[in-house]
């Protein structure tokens, strides 16, 4: 599992790209899809996901739809036109960042830790 601080910086990109790919999803569905697709290496918590969803909605990148499922109401998130454009930009930006990090760390070879005892 990756540390939460690494995931936190990419959460908007993850959410926007998933919704661009899948159309609409509800929160729990997003968490499960990410967990399955990453073989458990990325596990989104509700405490991280829902504030991100609410911010993206407040920024006009997401719209919501409510659907009755039995006695419950499920809130689905989908991209607005602006959200769709932002998803493409975020993915391009992340790919560029990832390549830059790969270039930067390419020659790094971890050295054994010396013991001072």
Backbone bond lengths (Angstrom), bond angles and torsions (degrees), N, CA, C in turn:
res aa  C-N    CA-C-N  psi(-1)  N-CA   C-N-CA  omega(-1)  CA-C   N-CA-C  phi
1 X - - - 1.448 - - 1.529 108.93 -
2 X 1.326 116.77 137.71 1.457 121.19 179.64 1.525 110.30 -82.12
3 X 1.321 116.96 148.75 1.470 120.17 177.94 1.531 110.98 -61.24
4 X 1.329 115.91 144.55 1.463 121.82 -178.18 1.523 112.35 -58.70
5 X 1.347 118.20 -32.70 1.469 119.16 -178.60 1.530 111.52 -65.83
6 X 1.334 118.46 -28.74 1.464 120.85 175.04 1.529 110.44 -73.23
7 X 1.314 116.19 -41.37 1.460 121.45 -178.94 1.529 110.37 -67.56
8 X 1.318 116.68 -40.35 1.464 121.08 -176.32 1.526 112.11 -55.78
9 X 1.306 117.33 -40.43 1.456 121.05 -179.19 1.513 114.14 -71.15
10 X 1.306 117.46 -12.98 1.467 121.03 -177.97 1.526 113.05 -116.87
11 X 1.314 117.44 4.06 1.457 120.88 -172.51 1.533 112.74 -62.39
12 X 1.325 117.62 -43.02 1.469 118.93 178.14 1.524 110.66 -61.76
13 X 1.314 116.85 -41.71 1.464 121.02 179.04 1.523 110.56 -62.64
14 X 1.318 116.81 -43.19 1.469 121.32 179.04 1.525 110.10 -59.76
15 X 1.322 116.63 -51.11 1.469 121.31 -176.46 1.525 110.74 -63.70
16 X 1.319 116.84 -48.56 1.468 119.73 -178.21 1.527 111.77 -62.14
17 X 1.329 117.35 -41.98 1.467 119.44 -178.69 1.525 111.69 -68.93
18 X 1.332 116.93 -38.49 1.471 119.19 177.32 1.519 111.68 -62.77
19 X 1.330 116.15 -44.40 1.459 119.10 -179.38 1.533 111.34 -68.83
20 X 1.326 117.13 -32.69 1.467 119.94 175.48 1.523 110.26 -64.07
21 X 1.311 115.68 -37.26 1.461 121.45 -178.10 1.526 112.52 -77.45
22 X 1.328 116.60 -41.44 1.465 120.51 -169.30 1.529 114.90 -105.77
23 X 1.310 117.90 -7.13 1.463 119.45 178.00 1.507 113.22 92.66
24 X 1.300 117.57 -80.30 1.457 120.98 178.69 1.523 109.48 -140.76
25 X 1.311 115.28 147.70 1.466 120.61 -178.85 1.526 108.20 -150.75
26 X 1.320 116.26 155.87 1.463 119.90 171.68 1.524 108.24 -102.12
27 X 1.309 116.36 164.06 1.454 121.91 -170.62 1.518 115.40 -52.06
28 X 1.324 116.78 -53.65 1.464 120.14 -178.30 1.529 110.66 -61.14
29 X 1.306 116.13 -37.32 1.468 121.03 178.11 1.532 110.38 -61.10
30 X 1.327 116.55 -40.30 1.468 120.86 177.84 1.521 109.99 -61.55
31 X 1.339 117.31 -47.72 1.467 120.21 -178.54 1.523 111.35 -60.53
32 X 1.319 116.70 -42.95 1.461 120.63 -178.02 1.520 111.66 -69.77
33 X 1.307 116.75 -39.12 1.467 120.17 -179.86 1.532 110.43 -64.34
34 X 1.333 116.42 -43.95 1.469 120.48 178.94 1.522 110.03 -62.99
35 X 1.312 117.02 -44.55 1.468 121.60 179.95 1.536 110.69 -60.21
36 X 1.325 116.93 -45.99 1.467 120.81 -179.77 1.523 111.56 -66.13
37 X 1.328 116.93 -45.73 1.463 120.87 -176.07 1.515 113.42 -67.14
38 X 1.340 116.28 -25.52 1.462 119.85 -179.13 1.522 112.06 -104.43
39 X 1.321 116.24 12.45 1.474 121.34 -178.42 1.526 110.89 52.09
40 X 1.326 115.97 39.01 1.464 121.38 176.16 1.519 114.91 81.04
41 X 1.316 118.23 1.10 1.470 120.39 -179.28 1.520 112.05 -72.48
42 X 1.326 117.09 -27.74 1.459 121.56 174.18 1.518 107.66 -121.49
43 X 1.323 115.32 119.74 1.455 121.39 178.14 1.513 107.95 -124.49
44 X 1.324 115.41 111.73 1.450 120.90 -178.95 1.517 109.95 -81.46
45 X 1.317 115.80 133.25 1.458 120.44 175.66 1.521 108.70 -92.51
46 X 1.322 116.09 154.36 1.458 120.57 176.27 1.525 110.10 -61.08
47 X 1.335 116.33 -36.29 1.452 121.77 -179.10 1.522 113.27 -64.52
48 X 1.315 117.28 -22.66 1.467 121.12 176.39 1.526 110.81 -97.47
49 X 1.326 116.87 -39.83 1.460 120.50 -173.81 1.521 113.10 -69.02
50 X 1.323 117.95 -51.19 1.461 119.44 -172.15 1.522 113.71 -65.82
51 X 1.328 120.82 -39.34 1.471 118.31 173.39 1.526 112.13 -61.71
52 X 1.320 117.41 -34.91 1.468 121.03 177.29 1.527 110.39 -66.33
53 X 1.325 117.05 -45.52 1.466 120.63 177.84 1.532 110.44 -59.86
54 X 1.326 116.76 -44.24 1.465 120.68 -178.45 1.535 111.14 -65.65
55 X 1.318 116.99 -38.30 1.473 120.39 178.14 1.524 110.45 -66.50
56 X 1.330 116.83 -45.01 1.464 120.14 179.11 1.531 110.98 -62.06
57 X 1.324 116.13 -36.45 1.461 120.45 177.18 1.537 109.97 -67.67
58 X 1.334 117.36 -45.22 1.465 121.44 179.26 1.523 111.58 -62.67
59 X 1.328 116.64 -31.63 1.464 121.82 179.29 1.528 112.43 -80.81
60 X 1.333 117.16 -0.77 1.459 120.63 177.78 1.515 114.48 81.77
61 X 1.344 117.00 13.89 1.461 120.20 -179.00 1.525 112.51 -92.10
62 X 1.332 116.54 -20.97 1.460 121.89 178.84 1.516 110.11 -125.08
63 X 1.317 115.41 148.44 1.456 123.20 169.74 1.520 106.71 -118.92
64 X 1.314 116.91 159.68 1.459 119.93 -179.94 1.519 110.65 -121.74
65 X 1.317 114.09 152.34 1.459 123.05 173.34 1.512 106.77 -131.22
66 X 1.309 116.67 140.50 1.461 121.01 177.56 1.517 109.00 -108.24
67 X 1.326 115.37 137.42 1.456 120.69 -178.88 1.524 108.23 -134.65
68 X 1.323 115.49 132.90 1.461 119.92 177.17 1.515 110.09 -79.11
69 X 1.316 115.63 124.72 1.466 122.85 176.75 1.529 105.31 -120.63
70 X 1.324 115.77 97.44 1.457 118.81 -174.06 1.516 109.00 64.21
71 X 1.329 116.10 -124.29 1.469 120.94 179.61 1.525 112.19 -93.94
72 X 1.321 116.84 1.95 1.465 121.35 -178.39 1.521 110.88 -106.69
73 X 1.309 114.59 155.48 1.459 121.16 173.84 1.516 107.01 -109.96
74 X 1.309 115.40 125.19 1.467 120.68 179.34 1.528 108.39 -104.40
75 X 1.334 115.25 133.78 1.461 121.58 -179.02 1.527 108.77 -99.73
76 X 1.316 115.82 117.14 1.457 122.01 178.13 1.524 109.38 -99.67
77 X 1.316 115.01 144.27 1.463 121.89 177.22 1.516 108.43 -111.58
78 X 1.325 115.84 140.53 1.461 121.15 175.18 1.520 107.99 -143.91
79 X 1.323 116.13 158.32 1.455 121.06 -178.35 1.520 111.53 -77.19
80 X 1.318 115.50 143.75 1.454 121.26 167.11 1.532 106.42 -84.23
81 X 1.310 117.54 176.10 1.469 120.02 176.58 1.534 109.89 -59.55
82 X 1.337 115.84 -42.92 1.465 119.85 178.34 1.530 110.60 -64.03
83 X 1.338 116.91 -37.95 1.460 121.08 178.20 1.512 112.24 -64.44
84 X 1.318 115.65 -36.94 1.463 120.50 178.41 1.527 110.45 -64.00
85 X 1.321 116.78 -44.38 1.470 120.87 177.74 1.529 110.22 -64.72
86 X 1.324 116.32 -40.73 1.465 120.92 -179.30 1.540 110.79 -66.93
87 X 1.328 117.25 -34.10 1.469 120.71 177.82 1.519 110.02 -61.02
88 X 1.319 116.50 -46.37 1.469 120.33 178.99 1.517 111.03 -61.46
89 X 1.318 116.78 -43.68 1.461 121.34 -179.53 1.525 111.23 -64.89
90 X 1.335 117.44 -43.71 1.469 121.43 -179.49 1.527 111.20 -63.15
91 X 1.322 117.01 -40.21 1.469 120.26 179.33 1.524 110.14 -66.99
92 X 1.330 117.89 -44.03 1.472 120.97 176.64 1.533 110.36 -59.35
93 X 1.314 115.72 -45.21 1.458 121.37 -179.51 1.531 110.78 -61.70
94 X 1.332 116.99 -44.49 1.463 120.01 -179.32 1.524 111.62 -66.79
95 X 1.317 117.27 -41.14 1.469 120.00 178.78 1.522 110.98 -61.48
96 X 1.313 116.60 -40.88 1.457 120.80 177.60 1.530 110.77 -64.72
97 X 1.321 116.52 -43.94 1.463 120.84 177.94 1.530 110.89 -61.94
98 X 1.328 116.08 -45.07 1.461 121.34 -179.64 1.528 111.08 -60.83
99 X 1.331 116.96 -42.88 1.458 120.90 178.29 1.526 110.91 -64.52
100 X 1.325 116.45 -40.65 1.459 120.77 178.16 1.527 110.62 -62.83
101 X 1.323 117.53 -41.98 1.466 121.17 177.78 1.529 110.15 -65.11
102 X 1.321 117.42 -41.22 1.470 120.28 176.87 1.521 110.75 -60.42
103 X 1.329 116.35 -43.91 1.464 120.03 178.43 1.525 110.95 -62.47
104 X 1.328 115.99 -42.97 1.459 121.21 -178.59 1.522 112.19 -64.69
105 X 1.320 116.79 -41.18 1.468 121.64 -174.44 1.523 113.67 -95.63
106 X 1.306 117.36 -1.21 1.467 122.25 -174.60 1.529 113.43 -52.61
107 X 1.299 117.00 -44.13 1.473 119.21 -174.88 1.527 113.10 -90.79
108 X 1.327 117.22 -0.02 1.466 119.81 -179.38 1.525 110.44 -72.49
109 X 1.330 115.50 129.08 1.455 122.14 174.88 1.530 107.23 -123.26
110 X 1.320 117.38 117.30 1.470 118.95 179.84 1.526 110.73 -58.57
111 X 1.295 115.54 136.10 1.459 121.57 179.12 1.524 108.78 -101.15
112 X 1.344 116.64 148.33 1.466 118.27 177.26 1.523 109.78 -61.66
113 X 1.307 116.17 144.55 1.455 121.58 178.62 1.527 108.95 -75.85
114 X 1.309 116.59 134.32 1.451 121.59 175.89 1.517 109.56 -87.04
115 X 1.288 115.76 139.81 1.468 120.28 177.74 1.522 108.28 -98.62
116 X 1.330 116.71 132.68 1.458 122.36 -178.87 1.522 110.63 -100.38
117 X 1.301 118.10 11.65 1.487 120.46 -179.81 1.484 112.54 -82.06
